[in-house]
Amino acid sequence: MKKRAHWPDNLHEPRSGYYTWRDPRDGQTHILGRIPLAQAIYEATEANVIVDNAKATRSLAERLSDSGRTVNDLLDKMPTAGKATTLSSRRYYDKEIRNAFGGKLCRELTVQDASDLLESIKARGKLRFAQAVRSRLIGICTKGVALGWMDRNVAEITETFKVKVQRKRLTLEQFNAIFEKAPKIADWLQDAMLLALVSGQDRSTVGRWRVDWTVGDVVIVHRSKTEANIAIPLALRMNAIGMSLQDVIDRCMSSGVKSEFLIHHRRRHVRVYPGSHVRYQRISHYFSEARDLAEITGENAPTFHEIRSLSKRLYMEQGGVDTKALLGHSTDQIAALYANTRGLEPIKVKIT
């Protein structure tokens, strides 16, 4: 790459008449293209002035106030509002970030630091986690730039990547095999599986399902992920297992333990009491244990969440059930319809 002695710093001519400027701060090359030499010199000179001014400002800022601002300090500045599940996930991501470079000065954080963290997570086989940490890190660096603690968002420059879904679908035969082993793991697990299958709801909704959600001949569930209210008829019946939603609810309420929740603990254990609701993490963990007992193993073995997909597929095969509404996947038209009432009206599930 040619560099002329009388040219301004950082201006280069990799090919005859074709000019580039290299940012001395990060080594990134910016293309000026095929322009007159005088214009290239002018633009490179202007860019160098900006870099020099930035260096002076940074030096002054560091001397006056920002010299001790670390990534840990920046994390402490992040907003703390949000849903309990969201905050729990953020704490998990933040712990990974703190362990990697929490004590590092914000202005000294580099693209290499962020990239090394993400690569180390991917090396452990946790691709989705790496994706989530990258997203969180971008938000943190955005805050750092806004506060004046960082000059640029180094996380945004890291390589983006897609995660291919590898988890296998759950079949009805596998569901039945796991269902048979469930009582050996937890006395409430079969009820949780049935409730998820017949209702088509996720583990969080199943774990929070309250007795008083039943209103007349429907159950109004609130999906925390999408903020959607869904009115599910008690008469909803899954022919594949010969049970209606009413049948499943009656079964859950016949445990002999008084509770506000359908899925509840029936014996006292460490930090849990009879009648208290079962956390969704425990539902997933215990389902996995029952699945292993049923000898359905492997890295891609289906999780509790796959019951939701199985429910949709079985109802589609059965016919007569609005699965889009049941799973809370509204269309743009329905979303616009309920926008007028700010989402207070539940999405009604039609069955025929």
C-alpha positions in Angstrom: 0.0 0.0 0.0 1.5 3.3 -1.1 2.0 6.1 1.4 3.5 9.5 0.2 5.8 11.5 2.4 4.0 14.8 1.7 0.5 13.3 2.3 -1.4 13.7 5.6 -1.2 10.8 8.0 -3.4 7.8 7.5 -4.0 8.5 3.8 -3.2 5.6 1.5 -3.3 4.7 -2.2 -3.7 0.9 -2.5 -4.2 1.2 -6.3 -3.4 4.0 -8.6 -5.9 6.9 -8.2 -7.9 4.9 -5.5 -7.6 6.3 -2.0 -8.4 5.1 1.5 -8.0 6.5 5.0 -7.2 4.3 8.0 -8.5 5.2 11.4 -5.5 5.0 13.8 -7.9 4.3 16.8 -9.1 0.9 15.6 -7.2 0.3 12.4 -10.4 0.3 10.3 -10.0 1.3 6.7 -12.5 3.8 5.2 -12.8 4.0 1.4 -12.5 7.4 -0.2 -12.6 5.9 -3.7 -11.5 7.3 -7.0 -11.4 11.0 -6.4 -9.0 13.8 -7.2 -5.8 13.7 -5.0 -6.5 17.2 -3.7 -9.9 16.1 -2.4 -8.5 13.0 -0.8 -5.9 15.1 1.0 -8.6 17.5 2.2 -10.8 14.7 3.5 -8.0 12.8 5.2 -6.8 16.1 6.9 -10.3 16.7 8.2 -10.6 13.2 9.5 -7.2 13.5 11.3 -8.4 16.7 13.0 -11.4 14.8 14.3 -9.3 12.0 15.6 -6.8 14.5 17.3 -9.7 16.4 18.9 -11.2 13.1 20.1 -7.9 12.2 21.7 -7.7 15.5 23.5 -11.2 15.3 24.8 -10.8 11.8 25.9 -7.6 12.6 27.8 -9.3 15.6 29.5 -12.3 13.5 30.4 -10.2 10.8 31.9 -8.2 13.2 34.0 -11.3 15.0 35.3 -13.8 12.3 36.1 -14.0 9.2 34.0 -10.7 7.5 34.7 -12.2 5.1 37.2 -15.5 4.1 35.4 -15.5 0.4 35.0 -17.9 -2.0 33.3 -19.1 -3.0 36.7 -20.0 0.6 37.3 -21.8 0.7 34.0 -23.8 -2.4 34.8 -24.9 -0.8 38.0 -26.3 2.1 35.9 -28.5 -0.2 33.8 -32.3 0.1 34.2 -33.8 -2.4 36.7 -37.5 -2.2 35.6 -39.1 -5.1 33.9 -40.8 -8.5 34.4 -39.4 -10.9 37.0 -38.3 -13.4 34.3 -36.6 -10.7 32.3 -34.7 -9.4 35.3 -33.7 -12.9 36.2 -32.2 -13.5 32.7 -30.4 -10.2 32.8 -28.7 -11.0 36.1 -27.6 -14.2 34.5 -26.1 -12.4 31.5 -24.6 -9.7 33.7 -22.8 -12.2 35.8 -21.1 -13.6 32.7 -20.1 -10.1 31.7 -18.8 -9.1 35.2 -16.7 -12.3 35.4 -15.2 -11.6 32.0 -14.2 -7.9 32.3 -16.3 -6.2 35.0 -13.2 -4.6 36.5 -12.0 -3.2 33.1 -12.3 0.6 32.4 -15.2 1.4 30.1 -12.9 3.3 27.7 -10.5 0.5 27.5 -13.1 -2.1 26.6 -12.3 -3.4 23.1 -14.0 -5.3 20.3 -11.6 -8.1 21.1 -12.7 -8.3 24.7 -16.4 -8.6 23.6 -15.5 -11.1 20.9 -13.4 -13.3 23.2 -16.3 -13.5 25.7 -18.8 -14.5 23.0 -16.4 -17.1 21.5 -15.8 -18.6 24.9 -19.5 -19.1 25.5 -20.0 -20.6 22.0 -17.1 -22.9 22.7 -19.2 -24.3 25.6 -22.0 -25.1 23.1 -24.3 -22.4 24.4 -25.1 -20.6 21.2 -28.4 -19.1 22.3 -26.8 -17.9 25.5 -24.0 -16.3 23.5 -26.6 -14.6 21.3 -28.4 -13.3 24.4 -25.2 -12.0 26.0 -24.3 -10.2 22.8 -27.7 -8.5 22.8 -27.3 -7.5 26.4 -23.8 -6.3 25.9 -24.9 -4.1 23.0 -27.5 -2.5 25.3 -24.9 -1.9 28.0 -22.4 -0.3 25.6 -25.2 1.9 24.2 -25.8 3.1 27.8 -22.0 3.7 28.2 -21.9 5.8 25.0 -24.9 7.8 26.2 -23.3 8.5 29.5 -20.1 9.6 27.9 -18.1 6.8 29.4 -17.4 5.1 26.1 -16.6 6.5 22.7 -18.3 3.7 20.6 -20.3 0.6 21.0 -17.7 -2.2 20.7 -20.3 -4.9 21.1 -22.1 -3.9 17.9 -19.0 -4.5 15.9 -18.7 -8.2 17.0 -19.7 -10.9 14.6 -23.5 -11.6 14.3 -24.5 -15.2 14.1 -27.7 -17.3 13.7 -28.6 -20.2 15.9 -30.1 -23.1 14.1 -32.8 -24.8 16.1 -31.7 -28.3 16.8 -34.2 -29.5 19.4 -36.3 -32.4 18.2 -40.1 -32.3 18.1 -42.0 -34.2 20.8 -44.3 -37.0 19.5 -47.4 -38.3 21.2 -45.8 -41.6 21.8 -42.9 -39.9 23.5 -45.3 -37.8 25.5 -47.1 -40.9 26.7 -43.8 -42.6 27.6 -42.6 -39.6 29.7 -46.1 -39.3 31.2 -45.8 -42.8 32.5 -42.5 -42.1 34.3 -43.6 -38.6 35.6 -45.0 -39.8 39.0 -41.5 -41.2 39.9 -40.2 -37.6 39.6 -43.0 -35.4 41.0 -46.6 -36.0 42.0 -47.7 -32.8 40.1 -45.8 -33.5 36.8 -48.5 -35.4 35.0 -51.0 -32.6 35.7 -48.6 -30.1 34.3 -48.0 -32.1 31.2 -51.8 -32.6 30.6 -52.5 -28.9 31.2 -49.8 -27.8 28.7 -51.0 -30.3 26.1 -54.7 -29.6 26.2 -54.4 -25.8 26.7 -51.5 -25.3 24.3 -49.9 -22.9 26.8 -46.2 -22.5 27.8 -44.5 -23.6 31.0 -44.7 -20.1 32.6 -48.5 -19.9 32.1 -48.9 -23.5 33.3 -46.9 -22.8 36.4 -48.9 -19.6 37.2 -52.3 -21.0 36.3 -54.7 -19.9 39.0 -58.0 -21.5 40.0 -59.8 -18.2 39.7 -58.8 -17.8 36.0 -62.0 -19.8 35.3 -64.8 -17.4 34.4 -68.1 -19.0 33.5 -67.5 -21.5 30.7 -64.0 -20.2 29.8 -60.6 -19.8 31.3 -58.9 -16.5 30.7 -55.2 -16.9 30.7 -52.6 -14.1 30.5 -49.4 -14.8 28.6 -46.7 -12.8 30.3 -44.4 -13.0 27.2 -46.9 -11.4 24.8 -49.2 -9.7 27.3 -52.1 -11.4 25.5 -55.3 -12.5 27.3 -56.7 -15.7 25.8 -60.2 -17.0 26.6 -60.1 -20.8 26.3 -63.4 -22.7 26.4 -63.6 -25.3 29.1 -65.2 -27.6 26.5 -62.0 -27.6 24.5 -61.3 -31.3 24.0 -58.2 -33.1 22.6 -59.5 -36.3 21.0 -56.0 -37.8 20.9 -56.0 -38.3 24.7 -59.8 -38.2 25.2 -59.7 -35.2 27.7 -61.2 -31.8 27.8 -59.7 -28.7 29.5 -62.4 -29.1 32.2 -61.3 -32.7 32.7 -57.7 -31.6 33.2 -58.7 -28.8 35.6 -60.8 -31.2 37.7 -57.9 -33.6 37.9 -55.6 -30.8 39.1 -58.0 -29.7 41.7 -58.5 -33.2 43.1 -55.0 -33.4 44.6 -56.3 -33.2 48.1 -54.3 -30.0 48.8 -56.0 -26.6 48.9 -54.3 -24.2 46.6 -54.8 -21.1 44.5 -52.9 -22.8 41.7 -53.7 -25.8 39.5 -50.1 -27.0 39.5 -48.9 -26.9 43.1 -46.6 -28.7 45.5 -48.4 -31.4 47.6 -45.7 -32.1 50.1 -43.4 -29.8 52.1 -39.8 -29.7 50.8 -36.9 -27.3 51.3 -38.3 -23.7 50.7 -41.6 -25.0 49.3 -45.0 -25.6 51.0 -48.0 -27.6 50.1 -50.3 -25.5 47.9 -47.5 -23.2 46.6 -47.1 -22.9 42.9 -44.4 -24.7 41.0 -41.7 -22.5 39.4 -41.4 -22.9 35.7 -37.7 -23.8 35.9 -38.6 -26.8 38.1 -41.3 -27.9 35.7 -38.7 -28.0 32.9 -36.1 -29.7 35.0 -38.4 -32.4 36.3 -39.8 -33.0 32.8 -36.2 -33.6 31.6 -35.6 -36.1 34.4 -38.8 -38.0 33.5 -37.8 -37.9 29.9 -34.4 -39.5 30.7 -36.2 -42.2 32.7 -38.2 -42.9 29.6 -34.8 -43.3 27.8 -35.5 -40.4 25.5 -32.0 -38.9 25.6 -29.5 -37.0 23.5 -28.3 -33.4 23.1 -31.4 -32.6 21.0 -34.0 -34.4 23.2 -37.3 -32.5 23.4 -38.0 -30.2 26.3 -41.2 -29.3 28.1 -41.7 -26.4 25.7 -42.2 -28.9 22.9 -45.5 -29.9 24.4 -46.8 -26.6 23.1 -45.9 -27.6 19.5 -47.3 -31.0 19.9 -50.6 -29.5 21.1 -50.8 -27.3 18.0 -50.0 -30.2 15.7 -52.6 -32.5 17.3 -55.3 -29.9 17.2 -54.5 -29.1 13.5 -54.9 -32.8 12.7 -58.1 -33.0 14.7 -59.6 -29.9 13.1 -62.2 -27.5 14.5 -59.8 -25.6 16.8 -58.4 -22.1 16.2 -54.8 -22.9 17.0 -53.5 -19.4 16.1 -55.7 -17.9 18.8 -55.1 -20.8 21.3 -51.4 -20.2 21.2 -51.8 -16.5 21.4 -50.3 -15.9 17.9 -52.6 -13.1 16.7 -52.7 -11.7 13.2 -52.1 -8.0 12.4 -55.9 -7.6 11.9 -56.7 -9.0 15.3 -53.9 -6.9 16.9 -55.4 -3.8 15.4 -58.9 -4.8 16.6 -57.8 -5.1 20.2 -55.6 -2.0 20.1 -58.6 0.1 20.6 -59.2 -1.5 24.0 -55.5 -1.6 24.9 -55.5 -5.4 24.9 -58.0 -5.8 27.7 -60.3 -7.9 25.6 -59.2 -11.5 25.5 -58.5 -13.3 22.3 -61.4 -15.8 22.0 -60.6 -19.4 21.0 -63.2 -20.8 18.7 -64.0 -24.5 18.7 -66.5 -26.3 16.5 
